[in-house]
Amino acid sequence: MMPQTEMTELHWLFDMLQHIDVGLVVVNTKYEVELWNGFMENHSGVSSSNARNCSLFDIFPTINQSWLQHKLDNAFALRTPIYISWEQRASLFPFKSYRSVTSISDTMFQNVVIRPINNANGSVDHLCLVVYDVTDVAVNKAALSAANRKLDQMSKTDGLTELNNRASLDRAIKLTFDSFAVGNSGPHCLVMADIDHFKNVNDTYGHPVGDIVLQEMAKILSSASRRGDFVGRYGGEEFSVLLLNTTKEGAKVYCEKIRQQVEQRVFNSNKGDIKITVSLGCSELGKQHSSIEQWIESADGALYHAKHNGRNQTVIAD
């Protein structure tokens, strides 16, 4: 007969197994459940009496059977633990997160260890699946990654217009110039666009209205551009568009489309309707440009001529 102390310790052990905040499942070589603790009961809704002697794949028919069976067979054959990380597979068992109120995830992320159970003679005919709830870790890591992506996006984006900022624009121009210089791409055009008499808008209607005009101008430029074009705010009321794989003839069509849209647009504000125009200068990248600065100066010079010659027009650099 087992001594009272040993019986007490055994009772304690079973009680801990039932209430530990970790899933414990023991399966035999037929993948039938022989132990199913309280964690598994609570999250699956299947009692231990109903789970016992049932195939794990019958209890959870949505589990990828061939994938998990391969893992289990390897653990039997190699007699070494196998680890399944939530980063490899978010969850093995389809459990809901019981912290859904405070968590941004409805499902439980899990780490799982498949551990062989050695018999006294060294043989292995049972495996223990240890299921850890790592939802908090996964959610925090996801939130951190999202925050880092947001910060990265903010570092590349103009806060007012949500276009690419000057630093991003400079990088794109450099990459384009360097690729063209080694003969790997072309033709490319750089467009500089400047709102005419924008100071009058700010002086007459105020800077908040001026900001609205800048935002609407950004939308016009973005909507008229192709997927591969690079649209940015160069500074103040000046914008720049990098038209990749576009000749100066094609760029002029684009510029005139922008100019006409702006000219015909009525910008609404709480201080009245506003009509504006825009001047555009364009330069096609060529062998005559020995540096990035020369290319930018060429487009800037074309914009200057558009302004000097009466505004509301497009000028293409020679």
Phi, psi and chi 1 to 4 in degrees:
 res  aa     phi    psi   chi1   chi2   chi3   chi4
   1 MET       -  138.4 -177.5  175.0  177.9      -
   2 MET   -71.3  131.6 -176.2  179.2  -66.7      -
   3 PRO   -58.6  153.6  -21.2   31.6      -      -
   4 GLN   -58.7  -39.1 -178.1   64.7   36.1      -
   5 THR   -62.7  -43.6  -57.7      -      -      -
   6 GLU   -66.7  -37.8  -68.8 -175.7   17.6      -
   7 MET   -64.2  -39.7  -70.7 -177.7   63.5      -
   8 THR   -64.0  -45.2  -59.6      -      -      -
   9 GLU   -63.4  -39.1  -69.9  177.2   -8.7      -
  10 LEU   -65.2  -40.5 -174.5   61.1      -      -
  11 HIS   -61.8  -44.4  172.8   76.5      -      -
  12 TRP   -58.9  -43.9  -73.2  -11.0      -      -
  13 LEU   -60.4  -46.6  176.9   61.7      -      -
  14 PHE   -65.8  -36.6  -84.0  105.4      -      -
  15 ASP   -64.3  -41.8 -173.7   65.1      -      -
  16 MET   -65.8  -40.8  -74.8 -173.0  -67.5      -
  17 LEU   -61.5  -35.7  -71.4  176.6      -      -
  18 GLN   -73.5  -33.0  -79.2  -61.1  109.8      -
  19 HIS  -109.8   -2.0  -63.9   96.5      -      -
  20 ILE   -64.0  144.4 -168.9  172.0      -      -
  21 ASP   -84.6   48.1 -161.3   22.8      -      -
  22 VAL  -143.8  139.8  170.5      -      -      -
  23 GLY   -79.0  135.0      -      -      -      -
  24 LEU  -128.6  122.6  -65.6  174.8      -      -
  25 VAL  -132.9  126.9 -177.7      -      -      -
  26 VAL  -110.3  127.2  173.2      -      -      -
  27 VAL  -123.7  153.6  -64.0      -      -      -
  28 ASN   -94.6 -171.2   58.1   28.2      -      -
  29 THR   -68.3  -14.4   54.1      -      -      -
  30 LYS   -95.2    8.6  -63.7  179.5 -180.0  178.9
  31 TYR    66.2   25.0  -40.9  115.2      -      -
  32 GLU   -90.5  141.0  -64.7  169.5  -22.5      -
  33 VAL   -76.9  130.2  172.9      -      -      -
  34 GLU  -118.8  -16.1  -63.6 -165.1   14.3      -
  35 LEU  -142.4  138.2 -175.5  144.4      -      -
  36 TRP  -148.8  102.9 -173.3  -98.3      -      -
  37 ASN   -86.2 -178.6   78.0  -21.9      -      -
  38 GLY   -61.5  -36.3      -      -      -      -
  39 PHE   -57.4  -45.9  179.9   98.8      -      -
  40 MET   -67.5  -38.9  -61.4  -58.5  -65.7      -
  41 GLU   -59.5  -50.3  -79.0 -168.5   -9.3      -
  42 ASN   -62.7  -39.8  -66.0  -23.7      -      -
  43 HIS   -89.6  -23.9  -69.3  -70.0      -      -
  44 SER   -95.8  -23.9   67.9      -      -      -
  45 GLY    79.2    7.7      -      -      -      -
  46 VAL  -108.2  122.7  178.8      -      -      -
  47 SER   -71.3  160.0   67.4      -      -      -
  48 SER   -64.1  -35.1   59.0      -      -      -
  49 SER   -66.5  -35.7   57.5      -      -      -
  50 ASN   -77.6  -29.4  -72.0  -26.8      -      -
  51 ALA   -78.2  -33.3      -      -      -      -
  52 ARG   -61.0  134.5 -166.7  173.2  -65.3  115.2
  53 ASN    73.4    3.2  -60.4  -37.2      -      -
  54 CYS   -95.3  149.1  -71.8      -      -      -
  55 SER   -66.9  138.2  167.9      -      -      -
  56 LEU   -57.0  -32.8 -170.8   64.1      -      -
  57 PHE   -79.6  -19.1  -57.9  110.8      -      -
  58 ASP   -78.4  -34.4  -71.0  -22.8      -      -
  59 ILE   -70.0  -39.9  -60.1  172.7      -      -
  60 PHE  -122.9   80.4  -63.0  107.0      -      -
  61 PRO   -67.2  -16.2   21.5  -31.8      -      -
  62 THR   -83.1  -10.4   58.9      -      -      -
  63 ILE   -66.5  140.7  -69.9  179.5      -      -
  64 ASN   -69.6   97.5 -174.3  -31.1      -      -
  65 GLN   -63.0  -45.9 -179.1  171.2  -13.8      -
  66 SER   -63.2  -37.8   60.6      -      -      -
  67 TRP   -67.5  -49.9  177.0   84.5      -      -
  68 LEU   -69.5  -38.3 -179.9   56.3      -      -
  69 GLN   -60.4  -38.4 -169.6  170.8  -44.8      -
  70 HIS   -61.7  -41.6  178.4   70.6      -      -
  71 LYS   -63.9  -46.0  -64.2  -77.0 -172.9 -177.2
  72 LEU   -64.5  -43.0  -63.0  173.5      -      -
  73 ASP   -62.5  -38.7  -70.3  -13.9      -      -
  74 ASN   -63.6  -40.9  -79.2  -15.7      -      -
  75 ALA   -64.3  -39.6      -      -      -      -
  76 PHE   -62.9  -47.3  -84.9  122.0      -      -
  77 ALA   -71.5  -42.5      -      -      -      -
  78 LEU   -87.1  -20.0  -60.7  175.0      -      -
  79 ARG    59.0   34.9  -58.6 -176.2 -177.5 -176.0
  80 THR  -131.7  151.8   57.8      -      -      -
  81 PRO   -65.1  148.1  -19.4   32.0      -      -
  82 ILE  -122.7  133.7  -68.9  178.0      -      -
  83 TYR  -108.9  136.9  -59.3   88.9      -      -
  84 ILE  -120.9  112.5  -56.2  171.2      -      -
  85 SER   -91.3  149.5  166.0      -      -      -
  86 TRP   -61.5  -23.3   68.6  -91.0      -      -
  87 GLU   -75.6  -22.8  -67.8  177.5  -66.4      -
  88 GLN   -83.7  -43.5  -60.4  169.3  -39.9      -
  89 ARG  -146.5  116.2 -178.0  173.9  -69.4  -96.9
  90 ALA   -52.1  -43.7      -      -      -      -
  91 SER  -153.2  137.9   56.6      -      -      -
  92 LEU   -83.1  -45.1  177.6   59.0      -      -
  93 PHE  -101.4  136.6  -62.1  101.3      -      -
  94 PRO   -78.5   70.9   30.3  -35.2      -      -
  95 PHE  -100.3  148.8  -66.0  160.4      -      -
  96 LYS   -81.6  152.4  -65.7  -73.2 -172.9 -179.5
  97 SER   -78.7  125.0  171.3      -      -      -
  98 TYR   -81.4    0.2   63.9   87.8      -      -
  99 ARG  -109.7   32.7  -73.1 -173.9  -73.1  -98.2
 100 SER   -61.5  -25.1   57.8      -      -      -
 101 VAL   -68.8  -39.6  174.3      -      -      -
 102 THR  -100.7   -2.3   58.0      -      -      -
 103 SER  -113.3  152.4  171.3      -      -      -
 104 ILE   -86.9    1.5   62.2  172.8      -      -
 105 SER  -112.2  134.8  174.1      -      -      -
 106 ASP   -85.3  -21.4  -68.9  -29.7      -      -
 107 THR  -107.4  155.1   58.3      -      -      -
 108 MET   -86.1  126.0  179.6 -166.9  -66.3      -
 109 PHE   -84.6  141.1  -71.0   80.8      -      -
 110 GLN  -135.9  142.3  -58.8  155.1    7.5      -
 111 ASN  -103.7  137.5  -78.2  -14.8      -      -
 112 VAL  -128.9  134.0  179.0      -      -      -
 113 VAL  -113.2  125.1 -178.2      -      -      -
 114 ILE   -98.9  108.1  -56.1  172.5      -      -
 115 ARG  -115.6  121.7 -170.3  177.0  -62.9  -81.5
 116 PRO   -64.2  143.9  -17.1   30.5      -      -
 117 ILE  -107.8  115.4  -58.8  175.0      -      -
 118 ASN   -80.8  132.7  -67.7  -47.7      -      -
 119 ASN   -78.7  171.4  -64.9  -39.5      -      -
 120 ALA   -60.1  -31.7      -      -      -      -
 121 ASN   -88.8    5.0   62.2    2.2      -      -
 122 GLY    92.2   -8.1      -      -      -      -
 123 SER   -76.6  162.8   63.0      -      -      -
 124 VAL  -130.3  115.4  172.9      -      -      -
 125 ASP  -130.9   13.1   49.4   28.0      -      -
 126 HIS  -142.2  148.0  -72.5   83.2      -      -
 127 LEU  -124.1  146.1  -60.8  174.3      -      -
 128 CYS  -111.1  122.7 -179.7      -      -      -
 129 LEU   -96.3  117.4  -79.1   71.0      -      -
 130 VAL  -103.3  119.7 -173.1      -      -      -
 131 VAL  -110.6  118.1 -175.9      -      -      -
 132 TYR  -106.0  132.5  -60.5   91.7      -      -
 133 ASP   -83.3  110.4  178.4    2.1      -      -
 134 VAL  -117.4   31.3  -68.0      -      -      -
 135 THR   -58.4  -44.2  -55.0      -      -      -
 136 ASP   -60.8  -43.0  -73.4  -13.8      -      -
 137 VAL   -63.2  -46.6  173.4      -      -      -
 138 ALA   -64.7  -43.8      -      -      -      -
 139 VAL   -65.6  -42.4  166.9      -      -      -
 140 ASN   -63.5  -39.9  -71.2  -21.3      -      -
 141 LYS   -67.0  -40.0 -174.6  168.4 -177.2  178.4
 142 ALA   -63.8  -41.2      -      -      -      -
 143 ALA   -64.9  -39.6      -      -      -      -
 144 LEU   -65.1  -42.0  179.9   60.4      -      -
 145 SER   -63.3  -41.1  -63.4      -      -      -
 146 ALA   -64.6  -40.0      -      -      -      -
 147 ALA   -65.2  -40.5      -      -      -      -
 148 ASN   -65.6  -39.0  -73.8  -24.8      -      -
 149 ARG   -64.9  -38.7  -73.0 -165.8  -61.2  -88.7
 150 LYS   -64.4  -44.0 -178.9   68.4  173.5  176.8
 151 LEU   -64.3  -39.9  -71.6  172.0      -      -
 152 ASP   -63.5  -41.5 -177.9   60.9      -      -
 153 GLN   -65.5  -41.4 -179.0   64.4   24.5      -
 154 MET   -63.4  -33.8  -71.2  172.4   63.5      -
 155 SER   -71.2  -16.8   71.5      -      -      -
 156 LYS  -106.2   -5.7  -61.6  175.0 -178.3  177.6
 157 THR  -117.9  141.5  -55.0      -      -      -
 158 ASP   -74.7  125.5  175.4   65.4      -      -
 159 GLY   -62.6  -33.1      -      -      -      -
 160 LEU   -80.7  -49.6  176.6   63.7      -      -
 161 THR   -96.1  -14.3   63.0      -      -      -
 162 GLU    64.5   16.8  -63.8 -174.9   -4.7      -
 163 LEU   -85.4  173.0  -64.3  178.2      -      -
 164 ASN   -61.4  141.2  -64.3  -68.1      -      -
 165 ASN   -84.9 -179.7   61.6   18.3      -      -
 166 ARG   -62.2  -40.3  174.8   66.0 -178.5  -86.3
 167 ALA   -63.5  -42.7      -      -      -      -
 168 SER   -65.5  -38.7  -64.1      -      -      -
 169 LEU   -64.0  -43.5 -173.9   59.5      -      -
 170 ASP   -60.8  -40.5  -73.1  -17.7      -      -
 171 ARG   -64.8  -42.7  -73.9 -166.8  -68.0  -90.7
 172 ALA   -64.8  -40.8      -      -      -      -
 173 ILE   -63.6  -42.3  -68.4  173.3      -      -
 174 LYS   -63.8  -45.3 -176.5  179.1 -173.2  -55.5
 175 LEU   -60.7  -41.2  -73.5  171.1      -      -
 176 THR   -66.3  -44.3  -56.3      -      -      -
 177 PHE   -63.7  -45.3 -176.1   89.2      -      -
 178 ASP   -63.9  -39.5  -69.6  -14.3      -      -
 179 SER   -66.1  -40.6  179.5      -      -      -
 180 PHE   -66.9  -37.4  178.4   82.1      -      -
 181 ALA   -63.4  -29.9      -      -      -      -
 182 VAL   -98.1    9.6  -63.9      -      -      -
 183 GLY    79.5   20.1      -      -      -      -
 184 ASN   -95.4   -3.8  -71.7  -19.3      -      -
 185 SER  -160.5  171.5   65.9      -      -      -
 186 GLY   133.9  164.3      -      -      -      -
 187 PRO   -80.5  159.8   31.4  -35.1      -      -
 188 HIS  -136.3  146.5  -50.9  -59.7      -      -
 189 CYS  -125.8  143.4  -75.3      -      -      -
 190 LEU  -112.2  125.8 -179.9   62.9      -      -
 191 VAL  -112.2  131.3  174.7      -      -      -
 192 MET  -112.0  127.1  -54.3  -62.2  -71.9      -
 193 ALA  -125.1  135.0      -      -      -      -
 194 ASP  -134.5  129.3 -172.0   88.1      -      -
 195 ILE   -70.2  128.8  -61.3  173.8      -      -
 196 ASP   -72.8  135.3  -63.5  -33.2      -      -
 197 HIS    52.5   40.6  -59.0  -61.4      -      -
 198 PHE   -65.9  -29.9 -175.9   70.6      -      -
 199 LYS   -58.9  -36.2 -175.6  176.6 -176.4  -59.9
 200 ASN   -64.3  -34.1  -68.0  -16.9      -      -
 201 VAL   -63.2  -47.6  174.7      -      -      -
 202 ASN   -63.8  -42.3  -78.4  -27.5      -      -
 203 ASP   -68.8  -35.8  -68.6  -15.1      -      -
 204 THR   -84.5  -43.0  -56.1      -      -      -
 205 TYR  -109.2  -12.6  -61.6   94.9      -      -
 206 GLY    96.7  156.8      -      -      -      -
 207 HIS   -64.9  -35.2  -72.9  -83.1      -      -
 208 PRO   -59.8  -38.7  -27.5   36.5      -      -
 209 VAL   -69.2  -39.0  174.2      -      -      -
 210 GLY   -58.9  -37.2      -      -      -      -
 211 ASP   -64.2  -38.6  -71.7  -13.9      -      -
 212 ILE   -63.2  -41.3  -67.2  173.2      -      -
 213 VAL   -62.0  -43.2  171.4      -      -      -
 214 LEU   -62.2  -41.1  -69.7  171.9      -      -
 215 GLN   -65.6  -40.4  -70.2  168.0  -22.1      -
 216 GLU   -68.5  -37.0  -68.0  -58.5  -48.7      -
 217 MET   -62.1  -40.9 -178.5   68.9 -167.0      -
 218 ALA   -62.4  -39.3      -      -      -      -
 219 LYS   -65.2  -39.9  -69.5  177.2 -176.5  177.5
 220 ILE   -62.5  -45.6  -67.9  173.0      -      -
 221 LEU   -63.0  -43.3  -71.9  168.1      -      -
 222 SER   -66.8  -44.0  -64.9      -      -      -
 223 SER   -68.3  -26.2   62.5      -      -      -
 224 ALA   -87.8   -8.6      -      -      -      -
 225 SER   -93.7  157.1  -58.7      -      -      -
 226 ARG   -86.0  170.4  -56.0  162.3  -57.1  178.7
 227 ARG   -56.7  -40.4 -178.0 -176.5  -65.2  -87.6
 228 GLY   -85.2   -6.8      -      -      -      -
 229 ASP   -74.0  155.5  -63.7  -25.1      -      -
 230 PHE  -119.9  111.1 -161.9   89.9      -      -
 231 VAL  -108.0  129.6 -174.8      -      -      -
 232 GLY  -144.3  161.9      -      -      -      -
 233 ARG   -93.3  116.8 -174.4 -178.2  179.4 -168.9
 234 TYR   -78.0  -32.3 -160.8   73.5      -      -
 235 GLY   154.9  139.1      -      -      -      -
 236 GLY    58.8 -124.9      -      -      -      -
 237 GLU   -99.0   16.7   66.1  -88.1   22.3      -
 238 GLU  -105.2  134.4 -169.1  170.6    2.5      -
 239 PHE  -121.4  159.3  -61.0   85.1      -      -
 240 SER  -136.2  141.2 -174.6      -      -      -
 241 VAL  -129.9  126.7 -176.3      -      -      -
 242 LEU   -98.6  109.1 -171.3   57.6      -      -
 243 LEU   -96.9  103.2  -60.5  173.8      -      -
 244 LEU   -80.4  145.8  -59.0  176.9      -      -
 245 ASN    52.6   44.7  -57.4  -49.4      -      -
 246 THR  -134.1  131.5  -55.5      -      -      -
 247 THR   -80.7  169.8   63.3      -      -      -
 248 LYS   -65.9  -28.4   59.3 -175.3  177.5 -178.3
 249 GLU   -66.1  -44.6  -69.4   78.5   16.7      -
 250 GLY   -66.3  -36.7      -      -      -      -
 251 ALA   -65.2  -36.1      -      -      -      -
 252 LYS   -65.8  -38.7 -176.2  166.0 -174.8  179.6
 253 VAL   -60.3  -43.8  172.4      -      -      -
 254 TYR   -61.7  -47.6  167.0   84.3      -      -
 255 CYS   -61.7  -42.2  -69.5      -      -      -
 256 GLU   -67.5  -33.7  -78.9  -62.3  -69.9      -
 257 LYS   -63.3  -44.7  178.8 -178.5  177.0 -178.5
 258 ILE   -62.3  -49.2  -64.6  -64.7      -      -
 259 ARG   -58.1  -44.9 -173.1 -170.3   64.0   77.5
 260 GLN   -68.2  -38.5  -69.3  168.4   12.8      -
 261 GLN   -62.3  -42.9  -75.2 -173.8   13.2      -
 262 VAL   -66.5  -43.0  173.7      -      -      -
 263 GLU   -61.7  -35.8 -176.6 -179.1   32.4      -
 264 GLN   -87.8  -10.3  -64.5  164.9    7.4      -
 265 ARG   -81.6  138.5 -179.5   73.4  172.9  -88.4
 266 VAL  -106.3  119.1  176.8      -      -      -
 267 PHE   -91.8  117.6  -64.9   84.0      -      -
 268 ASN   -88.3  140.0  -55.7  116.7      -      -
 269 SER  -146.1  166.8   78.0      -      -      -
 270 ASN   -73.3   -2.9   55.4    7.2      -      -
 271 LYS  -112.0   13.9  -65.9 -172.7  177.2 -178.4
 272 GLY   118.1  167.3      -      -      -      -
 273 ASP   -79.0  147.2  -65.6  -20.3      -      -
 274 ILE  -126.4  137.1  -54.6  168.9      -      -
 275 LYS  -116.1  132.4  -66.9  -82.7  -70.9 -178.7
 276 ILE  -133.3  170.7   64.0  169.9      -      -
 277 THR  -132.8  169.3   59.0      -      -      -
 278 VAL  -137.9  144.3   63.4      -      -      -
 279 SER  -109.0  144.0  -61.0      -      -      -
 280 LEU  -133.8  139.3  -56.5  103.4      -      -
 281 GLY  -124.1  142.3      -      -      -      -
 282 CYS  -137.4  142.9  173.4      -      -      -
 283 SER  -136.9  128.8  175.1      -      -      -
 284 GLU   -86.6  129.9 -179.2  179.6  -26.1      -
 285 LEU   -63.6  130.5 -178.8   57.3      -      -
 286 GLY  -146.4  177.7      -      -      -      -
 287 LYS   -64.0  -20.3  -62.7  -61.1 -177.4 -178.2
 288 GLN   -71.9  -12.7   72.2  -85.3   23.5      -
 289 HIS   -95.9  103.3  -57.0  122.6      -      -
 290 SER   -85.4   -7.2   59.6      -      -      -
 291 SER  -150.3  164.3   66.1      -      -      -
 292 ILE   -61.8  -40.0  -64.9  171.6      -      -
 293 GLU   -60.0  -39.8  -69.1   72.7   22.0      -
 294 GLN   -64.7  -38.6  -78.0 -170.0   -1.4      -
 295 TRP   -64.9  -45.2 -172.6   24.1      -      -
 296 ILE   -64.9  -42.8  -64.6  173.6      -      -
 297 GLU   -62.3  -34.4  -73.3  171.9    5.1      -
 298 SER   -63.9  -45.6  176.6      -      -      -
 299 ALA   -67.7  -38.8      -      -      -      -
 300 ASP   -63.5  -40.2 -101.1  -24.6      -      -
 301 GLY   -63.7  -38.9      -      -      -      -
 302 ALA   -65.0  -39.6      -      -      -      -
 303 LEU   -64.2  -40.7  174.5   61.4      -      -
 304 TYR   -59.4  -42.6  171.6   80.6      -      -
 305 HIS   -65.5  -37.7  -74.6  -62.5      -      -
 306 ALA   -63.1  -39.4      -      -      -      -
 307 LYS   -68.6  -47.0  -68.7  -78.6 -166.5 -177.8
 308 HIS   -66.6  -30.7 -175.4   72.6      -      -
 309 ASN   -88.3    7.7  -66.3  -20.7      -      -
 310 GLY   125.5   -0.8      -      -      -      -
 311 ARG    65.2  177.0  -64.1 -177.6  171.1   83.7
 312 ASN    51.9   50.3 -170.6   25.6      -      -
 313 GLN  -156.7  167.1   59.3 -175.4  -87.5      -
 314 THR  -112.6  133.5  -62.3      -      -      -
 315 VAL  -124.5  130.8  171.3      -      -      -
 316 ILE  -102.8  128.6  -53.3  -64.1      -      -
 317 ALA   -66.1  146.8      -      -      -      -
 318 ASP   -69.8      -  -65.8  -28.8      -      -
